[in-house]
Amino acid sequence: MTDLTKLKIAEARDALAKGDLTSLELTEAHIKAVEASSPLNAFIVKTPEIALKNAKAADERIKAGNATAMTGIPVAIKDLFATKGVRTTACSHILDGFVPEYESTVTQNLWDDGAVMLGKLNMDEFAMGSSNETSHYGPVKNPWRAKGSAKGSNADFVPGGSSGGSVTSVAAFTAMGATASDTGGSIRQPAAFTGTFGIKPTYGRCSRYGMVAFASSLDQAGVVTRSVRDGAIMLESVCGFDAKDSTSAQMDVPNFEAALTGDIRGMKIGIPKEYHLDGMPKEIEALWDKGIAWVKDAGAEIIDISLPHTKYALPAYYIIAPAEASSNLARYDGVRYGLRSAPMGASLEDMYEATRAAGFGEEVQRRIMIGTYVLSAGYYDAYYLKAQKVRQLISNDFKTAYQKCDVILTPTAPSAAFAMGEKSDDPLAMYLNDVFTVPASLAGLPGASVPAGLSSDGLPLGLQILGQPWDEANVLKTCGVIEAAAGDLGAPAIWWE
Amino acid sequence: MTYIIQGTRDDFEVVIGLEVHAQVTSKAKLFSGAATAFGAEPNTQVSLVDAAMPGMLPTINAECIRQGVRTGLALGAEINKFSVFDRKNYFYADLPQGYQISQFKHPIVGEGTITINKKDGTSKDIDVERIHLEQDAGKSMHDQHPQMTYVDLNRSGVALMEIVSKPDMASPEEAGLYVGKLRTILRYIGSCDGNMEQGSMRADVNVSVRRAGEPLGTRCEIKNVNSIRFVRQAIEIEARRQVDIIEDGGHIDQETRLFDPVKGETRSMRSKEEAHDYRYFPDPDLLPVEFDDDFIAAARESLPELPDAKHHRFVSDFGISDYNAGVLVAEKESSDFFEELIAALVDASGKKASAVAAKAANWVMGDLFGALNKAGKTLSDCPVSPAQGAELLGLIEDGTISGRTAKDVFEIMFETGDSAEKIVEEKGLKQVSDTGAIEKIIDDLLVANPAQVQQYRDGKVKMIGFFVGQVMKATGGQANPAIVNQLLKPKLDG
């Protein structure tokens, strides 16, 4: 039975269609795997009853002959997405016990396609973090362990963040796919850290309705899977126009799986010189070179490009995202739902202070304060407005570059997964994790991380492919070629069961 | 006439600017589909968006945009085809999102004008700086529980237009007229019901004073004044307060104040130092609002005749006085009533509108408004229709009843809603115009009152009044007075 959890979505789909497998069998195997995975702390809410009900309905639907590619596929949901009747807290203490009466559009799309819900996934609190260590429910452990590491073979590594639960559930064979969200790299960096495929589509492709907001102009839902093909299948399910989100794009969603032709001959692949960082580990440079060689071998043309404002991306991001967050998180005030801390005889102001001090973790409080500061009278022009101008320049950089190339190839993160606790006291070191992912987020571009190799410690490394707006197809196609060239990178040994 | 506040030493002028918040007439809120009816049970008209549930997103209600544009057009204002919704951030229990979605840098409507007509017959243009759209907050209720405050979110998210004037008003009268005129225009075009008691319209009043010829003084803002009378009172009281401070050698602190109509004072709400830093920034959940010339043209097309145009037409086409025209157009209902009345009169009599309008205007402004006032009713629940009014006026015109009788008939019409003809018929109120019958009565009277006849013939011509009175008495008031006079004089003259 455990073998069923090793199936990819595409394989399971075919087996389900042929009648070689039922969704109930597939789901039961995954429910067991989820149960056994508690030491990883990826799931914060398990919903086996819902999963079994979904599975039975899926089997009926398959029998009736109106299944989709996602029908009967067990998936897990990042806790950022509101799920009707199932606790949704964005892993924050301040949303204690919050059970929404509504469903996010992204998850509704999955259920409409017949997917099976296994539970809710751990994440950094309000998606603020790059290691999944800021969650109110405790950190998630990376299923991968380093071999021959100085820290010993049992040391725990972070899975990256903020979608740490999403990538872990998929890497540990407890879910076939997971929803995730990316504000500055929250899908791509953790995907790279766990040897999974993660893709964030163009801003506006997925509805943000029902997705707990971090930074509205940057937040974009996406998916994590164990193959590029699976990513294409699941991404197609979650995307689509939604009138309930004004920033959602009124565009048809193409057949993403059909893009995976493996043929990138003549495609122009840009290599940005600014992504060579001082002090970047040699093995990351080497991986990048390898990636360049693979796509070249496959017949693509390598184009040297320049994205001159890259170095300003991280500072601009850490102004814009906290600014929006400081406003988006103002609604957590103890008045209507979630945590309320009101000392005896408290005034309204006392209640706000006590509730928000108790309810928000340190990183969230830090960003609220940064965001409040940069929007304040007298600082707005120097920070927020300037950051918006920088954002425009970064966007222009990409526009110029895309006149010369079709996609851009870079490393996903400047390092492999790091040990738990290693960077949690150093916010700046933590923020640097996103140095390669943030620029595309600021420009609203589609981006994916595809597993491409292992570090000297045996930890996964990813390469990032960035595309033009609405051109997820070429991102997926290029990722498919790299995936094939990289070959089998193995899987984490199952130590947690 | 300049409005002057006399201090103990100097004369002061007052400078007034108004920010009027007008609730947009629409079935749904500015950014959610929730209903907007007044007076519903608390928290029954609240969507997930209005309650700021996690992950909820605003979407713009196009009807509110259209009403904003129509309002701008009605004020002859510049319409901005590109405008932006911003977040105005502050914490309050009845502000669920922790920010109000408003328009800051790029409002939907730019500069326009409102013309006010003053009592002394002059008019003045008051410039409007801008109109922007924003959402209302909920309501905190502090009187429901000894320790707790309750929050009603029914109003949360309701669309408001904030209509900001330039500091162009120089007296309480002008400010009152401005609010009144604005209300009239909004009600004409239907973009706001103008109902100040229900909070559909309220004003923030900016007041400063200065000695004549001096630069502008420091202003205080009086928040949420909810009637035209209170606007005038608040300005008088606040201007006087400021003058007293200045004359005592003090200076005015820029602050937000509240008007207490019961105590007749304004008092400080928060000082400039305590003022919120609203941290405005463009709402990333919403795209900029953009529309084309066709949208504006359609909005313009949908506008009715505006009060100023109607006023001119009433004077030039109907020949009624400037003052009467002003009174009649002040409310859309009264101008509509008047026009229907004129149309019915023209129909029935075949006369020109200008031939019937003056009397009709007097009747509307006298008898009708008087009766409505007394009964505490408005034209919308008036028991007498314009057609019925025309019938009544027609009966006077053709001599069927006297003006005096008409007043009695109208009273009955107003009470019962019956038609004038029916009342006249049933109560036998027709004027006696039968000369034979009247002549007989006169002859009898002359015989019965020889002394009075003699007095008249001795030169006391006023005695004719005595005989007229006697005839009316004998006919129960129904004799046609014109005919009585006509017959009586030759007989008395002998």
Interface residues (C-beta under 8 A of the other chain):
Chain A: F81 A82 T88 A90 L95 F98 P100 E101 Y102 S104 R208 Y209 G210 M211 V212 A213 A215 S216 S217 A243 K244 D245 S246 T247 A323 E324 S326 S327 L329 A330 R331 D333 V335 R336 Y337 L348 Y352 T372 L375 S376 A377 Y380 Y384
Chain B: L48 A51 A52 M53 P54 G55 M56 L57 P58 T59 I60 R87 N89 F91 Y92 A93 P96 Q97 G98 Y99 T149 V151 D277 R279 Y280 F281 P284 D285 L286 L287
